[in-house]
Amino acid sequence: MTFSRSLIAASLGLLTAFPALGQQADNAVRFAYGQALENPNPYYTTLRLGVILGRNVWDTLVTRDLDTGEFAPLLATEWTWIDDTTLEMTLREGVTFHDGTSFEADDVVATLTYVSNPDNRIVSQQVASWIASVEKTGEHTIRIHTNGPAPSAMEFLSTQLAIFPAEYFTGPAGESAAALPVGTGPFQYTEYSPGGVIVLSRFADYTATDAKGAASLDRVTIRTIPDIQTQVAGMLSGELDFLMGLPRDQADQLGTLPMVHVESGETMRIVFLQINTTETSPNEALRDVRVRQALNFAIDKEAISTNLVGEGSTPINAVCFIDQFGCTEEGITAYPYNPERARELLAEAGYADGLTIELAAYRDRNLSEAIINYLNEVGVTVTLNYMQPAALRDGMRAHTTELVQMAWGSYSIYDLSASTPVYYGGQPDDNNNDPELMAILDQTAQTVDAEERAALFQQALARISEQAYAVPMFSLPIYYAGAEGLSYQTYPDEILRFWEYSWQ
Amino acid sequence: MLIYLAKRLGLSVLVALFASILAFSLLRLQGNAATALAGEGARAEDIALIIQTYGLDRPIVLQYLSWLGDVLQGDFGTSYFFRTPVAELIASKVGNTVILAMLSLAIALALSIPLGVLAAVYSGTWIDRLCATISLLGQALPSFFLALCMVMLFAIKLRWLPASGDATWRHFVLPALTLGYYITPPFMRLVRAGMIDALGNDYVRTARAKGLPASRVVLKHALRNALVPVVGLVAVQLGLLIGGSVVIESIFALDGLGYLAYQSIGYRDFPVLQAVVLLLAVVYVVLTLVADLVNAWLDPRLRVS
């Protein structure tokens, strides 16, 4: 039993005398996050907290209705693709920024022009690199010209392209004279200190829409607390009201306390084993499709998913999250757990006496150990190389790794363009460089028609499974803990929509 | 004395320099900073841009010399992660660490002096053994374990004190108690040994023979002499407290230098880490030097050796 588990267990009996009043009286929520936010501007951080704040403090032009999967109006009320490279949008009137200025076409033109200019070095350039230019065609109408067919344009416009006031950016690399950035979102920044406390307050003049309502909470305080046990202690002592990303054992223990409400939710993050089959692969055996198929047959992903990962995890046969556009299991070659077949395949490939493979991993070590055990069972000796994420990525990109345990969240983008091309489309993380696969995925980037794109992605996923370029494992859940009385909903994209939170 | 001073100063500068070289090299063994900074899924171009911007493609010796040159001119560079000047970042955090160190030291002295005196006066009795046990526990218990016990008792059960943060003086109590208790044993042992030694001296016997009350003999005559070596230890322990608060500051989410160092390791924020390591090395070296000089001043035999 870990100490934090003992702490929770010991606290169980002690806490009944203290009702968890939390911040109900103040109508506020205090949330702890494990990593420091380096920049309050979402264009200059890769941290999930930055994405979360991006949605709470800013609005995008459109949003995705998570029930229907369709795009819905937000700052833009209507949009039409005039041709393959021109998107015309009509903007909402009567919207104001947190500083009181009104939202107009100039703001959209200025923001998108700024972020699409590589000189301004936003951290995820791909979200805006498809934009060639933006043109104002009226006080509330604009046209976006793209660099070519841009099938992911709407996805980026609905997730990461937050609209700032035109006069915010005054220099390159996000430089601004303003103390804190402003948006049109349901919350506004009140306080930000690097590595310290962030305070958001409700924006009273928020223009609510069907897709995104006004905030119910008056304030959200976010503290950086890297130690998970300190976060748990804060929850138990009534100093915090909400936690995310708890380890399963602690979530299970916290869930037994009457004043904490624990929820697990499936995320878009999938676990898979990436197999290096390139010419420079240090392990020649991995270039044999029978060995790769044997690795697939050898691992009981259902058992690991159920017993180790827990509720909210779903086994996958295709290397993608099922709700993403383009992800399908139709036409996929599945490899159900079959250690006998794995041994046969290894013997056919000339490895009847066994084989040694290095597994590189950077997180979820318990999963690595389980994978190693299953592979040992069929005669594959595995050496585990547990590394820092950056060092692991360097190895992958230099094609010096053999088998890599990956966990990929697709930047919370509901489109396969954020996943499959990254690992199989000839990008730096591609460890197969299969020309056929690269050609198919290249076509997905040039095709605007949704049906055609979906068919191309299906073709790509089928090729990946048939060639066993990966061992698809399962989706990962995330555990949240909220103080009693706090009403909140969780989503697979791991975005905390604080405007929906309320105290009961 | 001047030669002794020059020797010690030279050695101190070498130690600080060696610490900075070691930190510089070890940090770079962790992996490519540019990949870490670029974030998940960054393109090769983004990484190349970072490498170029921060000059990470230059030979490591050149990188070190250029950094050292800037530091000697008072420029600690800009944080890779927060993109603010390192000096500003450190200045905004150092206050909390100094407060924590001073409070911990005060707590350690407040605990160790009475315990040491009691143990010496009642040497060989159960009181001595009790004091030794209390002291031994401080040394044997890992500080993170004690910290979590304190949190469980004072923050969760009794709800007297907050479990984390640094907003008010109350937030410093638990971390200072934890750190203070952790450094109590060496002080207590030194006070006890000094007191036993002093109590056996002629001047104490004389004071007793003069009929002075026992409390006055112990506290005025013996204790004053027993405390002299403690002064030297204070300097060394203060250095340890300022440098060794990484774990405690992280557990209590106390926004100080140790906490900054902990965060910077995760982000491979080399400029911040190098500056923190150099600063801590210098503080430690200066305090040790001061302790050495005080000791040499008190004991001429050290100067000769």
Contacts between the chains, C-beta under 8 A, distances in Angstrom:
chain1	res1	chain2	res2	distance
A	3	B	145	6.9
A	3	B	148	5.8
A	4	B	148	7.7
A	7	B	148	6.1
A	7	B	151	7.7
A	7	B	152	5.6
A	7	B	156	7.7
A	10	B	152	6.3
A	11	B	152	6.8
A	11	B	156	5.3
A	11	B	157	7.6
A	14	B	156	6.5
A	14	B	157	4.8
A	15	B	156	7.2
A	18	B	159	6.4
A	35	B	263	7.8
A	35	B	266	7.2
A	36	B	81	7.7
A	36	B	82	7.8
A	36	B	263	5.3
A	36	B	267	7.9
A	38	B	81	4.8
A	38	B	82	5.3
A	38	B	83	7.1
A	38	B	267	7.6
A	39	B	82	7.7
A	39	B	83	6.9
A	44	B	83	8.0
A	46	B	38	7.7
A	46	B	39	2.8
A	46	B	40	6.1
A	46	B	42	7.6
A	121	B	49	7.0
A	123	B	38	7.5
A	123	B	39	6.0
A	123	B	42	7.5
A	123	B	46	7.4
A	124	B	39	7.6
A	124	B	41	7.9
A	124	B	42	7.7
A	125	B	43	6.8
A	125	B	45	7.7
A	125	B	46	6.4
A	126	B	43	7.0
A	194	B	82	4.4
A	194	B	84	6.3
A	194	B	89	7.0
A	195	B	82	6.9
A	195	B	255	6.8
A	195	B	259	7.8
A	195	B	260	6.8
A	195	B	263	5.9
A	196	B	255	5.4
A	223	B	164	7.8
A	223	B	165	6.9
A	223	B	253	6.8
A	224	B	253	7.0
A	224	B	263	7.8
A	225	B	164	6.0
A	225	B	253	4.3
A	226	B	250	6.0
A	226	B	253	7.4
A	226	B	262	6.6
A	226	B	263	6.8
A	226	B	266	7.7
A	227	B	250	5.6
A	227	B	251	5.5
A	227	B	253	7.0
A	229	B	148	6.4
A	229	B	251	7.4
A	230	B	151	7.8
A	230	B	163	6.7
A	230	B	164	4.9
A	230	B	250	7.9
A	230	B	251	5.7
A	230	B	252	6.8
A	230	B	253	5.5
A	233	B	148	7.4
A	233	B	151	4.7
A	233	B	152	7.5
A	233	B	155	6.2
A	233	B	156	6.4
A	233	B	163	4.2
A	233	B	164	7.0
A	234	B	163	5.2
A	234	B	164	5.6
A	236	B	155	7.9
A	236	B	156	4.7
A	236	B	163	7.9
A	237	B	151	7.5
A	237	B	155	4.2
A	237	B	156	4.9
A	237	B	159	6.2
A	237	B	162	7.1
A	237	B	163	4.6
A	238	B	159	7.0
A	239	B	155	7.8
A	239	B	162	5.8
A	239	B	163	5.9
A	239	B	164	7.0
A	239	B	165	7.4
A	387	B	31	7.7
A	388	B	30	6.0
A	388	B	31	5.1
A	388	B	36	7.6
A	389	B	36	7.3
A	389	B	40	7.9
A	390	B	30	7.8
A	390	B	31	4.4
A	390	B	32	5.8
A	390	B	33	7.6
A	390	B	35	4.1
A	390	B	36	3.7
A	390	B	268	6.8
A	391	B	30	7.0
A	391	B	31	3.3
A	391	B	32	7.2
A	391	B	35	7.9
A	393	B	35	5.3
A	394	B	31	6.2
A	394	B	32	5.0
A	394	B	35	5.5
A	397	B	44	7.3
A	409	B	40	7.6
A	411	B	40	7.7
A	411	B	41	6.9
A	422	B	41	6.1
A	427	B	43	7.4
A	428	B	43	7.0
A	428	B	44	4.7
A	429	B	41	7.6
